Every structure is written in C-alpha cells, then in structure tokens.
Amino acid sequence: MDISEELPARFPHMRWERDFSLARHTTIGCGGTARLAVSPLCTEDAAELLCYLSRKAIPYCFLGAGANSLPSGEPFEGVVVRFSGLKTLFADGETLYAGAGVTGGALLRFAEASRLGGLEPLTGIPMTVGGGVVMNAGVKEGHLSDSVLRVVGIERGKIRTFELRDCAFSEKRSVFQSGIAVTGVYLQCRRTSAEEIAERREEFRKRRRHLPAGRSMGCVFVNPAGETAGRLIERCGLKGVGRGGAVVSPVHANFILNEGGSAQDVSALIGYVEQEVFRQTGITLREEICRLP
Ligand SMILES: Cc1cc2nc3c(=O)[nH]c(=O)nc-3n(C[C@H](O)[C@H](O)[C@H](O)COP(=O)(O)OP(=O)(O)OC[C@H]3O[C@@H](n4cnc5c(N)ncnc54)[C@H](O)[C@@H]3O)c2cc1C
C-alpha cells in the first residue's frame, strides 16, 4: 500500500500532511516535497510511530523550525517527522521543562514570565527546543547545553532519558545527531528578576541587529580553530559570490542567502566556498548546517 494511505490509516490520531513542502518549512526557502509529514502529539505516540517506520524500512527524517537545514531539492519518498505537537512548558522551582516543539521565542517568554534566568543568550535564535538541543544552539556568551539538566529522547524506538554527560554536547554537535529523536528537555535556570532578564534579552537582541536579513540558515560553517569562518571566507574574496540564486552575504560571509535560487544552487555555492577556502588557505571548513533528504 502507498505510505500516504497506509500511515494515516495506521495512526489516525496524528496530524498528517501530504506533499509537504520543505521549501515552505525551512528558513532557506528551497527544496523539494516530501510524500508525508506528521506531528505526533505525545512522546509515546512518537516512539510507536518511529518503531513502525523502522520496522517497515520507511525512510524518515526529523524537522524542527528548519532554521539550520538544507533540503536536497529532490522529492522525498518518506516521512518528515515534526515535533510541533510537543508543546508542554512548565516550571518546577528553578527547573524548566520544554517539549521539543516549543519555539525559542515561546521558551524565552515563558522563562521571563516565570522569573527564571540563564537562557537569555538564546534570544533571537530561530529554533524549536528539539532543534536547539540537537544543534546545541547558542552564541559565544552561552549555549543551550549550559542549562541542560537532562534530555528526553527516543532511541531505537525506546523512550530514554539522557543525563547531561550522555548528551556529548560540543560546538554545534550532540549525540542526538545520530538519529535520536529529542522530545523534551529539563533546563536548570536561576531565579532572576523580570527586569534583569528583560535587560539581558534586549542586550542580546541588539547584538543580532548586524546579522544579514533574508532567507538563510544562519552560519553555514563551524569556526575553525583560532579563526572565524566568516573572516576566513571574506579574506578569500568570496563575499558577494553567487551560484544561480544563492549568494554569499556581502554583510556576513558565513551566511549564504537564497535570493530565489534552488537547493542545488545553495549546495553548489557551499561546495565552491569550501573548495576555494581550502585552495587558498589549506583549511577544511566543516559544515554546521544539516542536510535533509
Ligand atoms: C537568521 C539565522 C540566525 C541564526 N543564528 C544562530 C545563532 O546565533 N546561534 C546558533 O546556534 N544557531 C543559529 N542559527 C541556526 C539555527 O537557528 C539553530 O541551529 C537552531 O538550533 C535550529 O533549530 P531548528 O528547530 O530550526 O532545527 P532544524 O533546522 O529543524 O533541525 C536541525 C537538525 O536537527 C534535527 N532535528 C530537529 N528537531 C529534532 C528533534 N526534535 N529530534 C531530533 N532531531 C531533530 C533535524 O533533522 C536537523 O538535522 C541561525 C539560523 C538563522 C536562519
């Protein structure tokens, strides 16, 4: 049976979408169409679904806010699993729990309203909590991993709690990039006045004003040791260089902007930048972005 009939019939209580546009659900705004997308409403349902997909060898991938993801541009004959149904948010003392589908903005507003500080460096980062944990979102003043107590996830179809030491957080990396679904996170915050939180958030918001506007995935490359990828790319004379409708931002060289191009244009430009930086400096850039099917 066709998966777009089989799966909604097998899991009728989940929200299914056919012909799901990856271009419309990623900030870079390009990509193909997936046969199906689904948003389970609780962790148990998500675990049951992932077990089923694995058992039946049905291809799937995860998607949060799509702010660090580049689709291949090809049609995807599988399922995009989203976590937008997992929106629980609560505070217990100085601990805050957030479901994977909570947006960064909602998390920060809730923390401020609860007088819980510590998450302000995440201000303005487009993300869901799930994607933020997977990518260890943050800025040099602080990352999500600084506040993580434990993560709830699904590994090989089983719901499991990952203590901080199991999460293997580093620069733009975590253990969850190995196909483990993140369904929620417990964060350690500290009691802080609403005024102080608001002030710090404003400070972080101001620092982001210089970032390029337009369709992007944020920084494309991880900073190599002792250097920023942006400065390196700029020194190689690549600001403003383009491929089709994709262009290296003239404002911040580690951003690639999609100005009406395709996923293939963006990918070709990333490849060119990598090649050119290596040719000129001998440095191999590591991609920070995630490739989607
Ligand atoms: C304008 C702009 C500015 C940015 N600035 C910053 C910044 O300052 N700092 C920073 O760190 N990042 C920044 N980013 C990148 C991005 O915001 C972060 O990486 C963020 O964490 C991505 O979250 P997301 O929900 O959009 O993840 P997605 O892009 O949807 O997913 C990222 C990866 O995680 C996987 N994934 C998503 N959700 C789950 C889940 N629940 N379980 C398992 N896997 C999952 C996806 O399959 C993918 O591999 C920026 C991006 C943009 C567009």
The ligand as an SDF file (V2000), in Angstrom:
LIG
                    3D

 53 58  0  0  0  0  0  0  0  0999 V2000
   18.9540   34.0230   10.6650 C   0  0  0  0  0  0  0  0  0  0  0  0
   19.5060   32.8650   11.4510 C   0  0  0  0  0  0  0  0  0  0  0  0
   20.3120   33.1110   12.5470 C   0  0  0  0  0  0  0  0  0  0  0  0
   20.8360   32.0430   13.3060 C   0  0  0  0  0  0  0  0  0  0  0  0
   21.6320   32.3300   14.3770 N   0  0  0  0  0  0  0  0  0  0  0  0
   22.0860   31.3120   15.1390 C   0  0  0  0  0  0  0  0  0  0  0  0
   22.8610   31.5770   16.3060 C   0  0  0  0  0  0  0  0  0  0  0  0
   23.1100   32.7120   16.6740 O   0  0  0  0  0  0  0  0  0  0  0  0
   23.3060   30.5110   17.0230 N   0  0  0  0  0  0  0  0  0  0  0  0
   23.0280   29.2260   16.6660 C   0  0  0  0  0  0  0  0  0  0  0  0
   23.4290   28.2910   17.3780 O   0  0  0  0  0  0  0  0  0  0  0  0
   22.3040   28.9440   15.5650 N   0  0  0  0  0  0  0  0  0  0  0  0
   21.8230   29.9550   14.7970 C   0  0  0  0  0  0  0  0  0  0  0  0
   21.1000   29.6790   13.6840 N   0  0  0  0  0  0  0  0  0  0  0  0
   20.8640   28.2790   13.3050 C   0  0  0  0  0  0  0  0  0  0  0  0
   19.5990   27.6720   13.9300 C   0  0  0  0  0  0  0  0  0  0  0  0
   18.7740   28.7020   14.4060 O   0  0  0  0  0  0  0  0  0  0  0  0
   19.9410   26.7130   15.0810 C   0  0  0  0  0  0  0  0  0  0  0  0
   20.8180   25.6940   14.6530 O   0  0  0  0  0  0  0  0  0  0  0  0
   18.7030   26.0640   15.6810 C   0  0  0  0  0  0  0  0  0  0  0  0
   19.1130   25.2620   16.7540 O   0  0  0  0  0  0  0  0  0  0  0  0
   17.9560   25.2040   14.6750 C   0  0  0  0  0  0  0  0  0  0  0  0
   16.7690   24.7380   15.2760 O   0  0  0  0  0  0  0  0  0  0  0  0
   15.6080   24.1600   14.3620 P   0  0  0  0  0  0  0  0  0  0  0  0
   14.4950   23.7360   15.2220 O   0  0  0  0  0  0  0  0  0  0  0  0
   15.2920   25.0980   13.2760 O   0  0  0  0  0  0  0  0  0  0  0  0
   16.3330   22.8810   13.7460 O   0  0  0  0  0  0  0  0  0  0  0  0
   16.1510   22.2610   12.2990 P   0  0  0  0  0  0  0  0  0  0  0  0
   16.9030   23.0740   11.2980 O   0  0  0  0  0  0  0  0  0  0  0  0
   14.7350   21.9880   12.0200 O   0  0  0  0  0  0  0  0  0  0  0  0
   16.9150   20.8790   12.5120 O   0  0  0  0  0  0  0  0  0  0  0  0
   18.3090   20.8510   12.7270 C   0  0  0  0  0  0  0  0  0  0  0  0
   18.7370   19.3750   12.8100 C   0  0  0  0  0  0  0  0  0  0  0  0
   18.1400   18.7720   13.9380 O   0  0  0  0  0  0  0  0  0  0  0  0
   17.2710   17.6940   13.5360 C   0  0  0  0  0  0  0  0  0  0  0  0
   16.1070   17.8060   14.4220 N   0  0  0  0  0  0  0  0  0  0  0  0
   15.2210   18.8190   14.5400 C   0  0  0  0  0  0  0  0  0  0  0  0
   14.3790   18.5910   15.5520 N   0  0  0  0  0  0  0  0  0  0  0  0
   14.7360   17.4010   16.0830 C   0  0  0  0  0  0  0  0  0  0  0  0
   14.2560   16.6250   17.1730 C   0  0  0  0  0  0  0  0  0  0  0  0
   13.2320   17.0330   17.9270 N   0  0  0  0  0  0  0  0  0  0  0  0
   14.8710   15.4330   17.4320 N   0  0  0  0  0  0  0  0  0  0  0  0
   15.9190   15.0050   16.6950 C   0  0  0  0  0  0  0  0  0  0  0  0
   16.4160   15.6980   15.6420 N   0  0  0  0  0  0  0  0  0  0  0  0
   15.8280   16.8830   15.3550 C   0  0  0  0  0  0  0  0  0  0  0  0
   16.9580   17.9180   12.0600 C   0  0  0  0  0  0  0  0  0  0  0  0
   16.7290   16.7110   11.3970 O   0  0  0  0  0  0  0  0  0  0  0  0
   18.2610   18.5470   11.6060 C   0  0  0  0  0  0  0  0  0  0  0  0
   19.2330   17.5470   11.3820 O   0  0  0  0  0  0  0  0  0  0  0  0
   20.5420   30.7080   12.9210 C   0  0  0  0  0  0  0  0  0  0  0  0
   19.7130   30.4720   11.8250 C   0  0  0  0  0  0  0  0  0  0  0  0
   19.1850   31.5230   11.0980 C   0  0  0  0  0  0  0  0  0  0  0  0
   18.2810   31.2440    9.9350 C   0  0  0  0  0  0  0  0  0  0  0  0
  1  2  1  0
  2  3  1  0
  2 52  2  0
  3  4  2  0
  4  5  1  0
  4 50  1  0
  5  6  2  0
  6  7  1  0
  6 13  1  0
  7  8  2  0
  7  9  1  0
  9 10  1  0
 10 11  2  0
 10 12  1  0
 12 13  2  0
 13 14  1  0
 14 15  1  0
 14 50  1  0
 15 16  1  0
 16 17  1  0
 16 18  1  0
 18 19  1  0
 18 20  1  0
 20 21  1  0
 20 22  1  0
 22 23  1  0
 23 24  1  0
 24 25  2  0
 24 26  1  0
 24 27  1  0
 27 28  1  0
 28 29  2  0
 28 30  1  0
 28 31  1  0
 31 32  1  0
 32 33  1  0
 33 34  1  0
 33 48  1  0
 34 35  1  0
 35 36  1  0
 35 46  1  0
 36 37  1  0
 36 45  1  0
 37 38  2  0
 38 39  1  0
 39 40  1  0
 39 45  2  0
 40 41  1  0
 40 42  2  0
 42 43  1  0
 43 44  2  0
 44 45  1  0
 46 47  1  0
 46 48  1  0
 48 49  1  0
 50 51  2  0
 51 52  1  0
 52 53  1  0
M  END
$$$$
